Amino acid sequence: MDEGLWVILLEAGLALSLLLLIVWATWPKGKSESRDAQVTGPTAKEKAQEVARERVK
């Protein structure tokens, strides 16, 4: 029974490593200065309100 335990522990370690790699790779990055300096346009809600106003006219 103990002979195959190292295989199970190795597999568990690899699964944990893969999970950590995926979480690290998809973790949101911090705000960059260039992103903050960009001029933002209207939000989706504002666009929808504008379209609704145009349809009423």
C-alpha positions, 0 to 999 in steps of 0.5 A, spaced: 500 500 500 505 504 501 509 503 495 503 507 490 503 512 495 508 517 492 504 516 486 498 519 489 502 525 493 506 526 486 499 527 483 496 531 488 502 536 488 502 537 481 494 538 481 496 543 486 501 546 482 497 547 476 491 550 480 496 555 483 499 557 476 492 558 473 490 562 479 496 566 478 496 567 470 488 569 471 489 574 477 487 581 475 493 586 474 494 592 478 491 599 475 497 602 470 498 609 469 496 609 462 490 605 463 488 611 468 490 616 463 485 614 458 479 618 457 473 613 458 467 613 454 460 612 456 458 606 460 453 601 457 447 604 461 448 611 458 449 608 451 442 604 452 439 610 455 441 614 449 438 609 444 432 609 448 431 617 448 432 617 440 427 611 439 422 616 443 423 622 438 
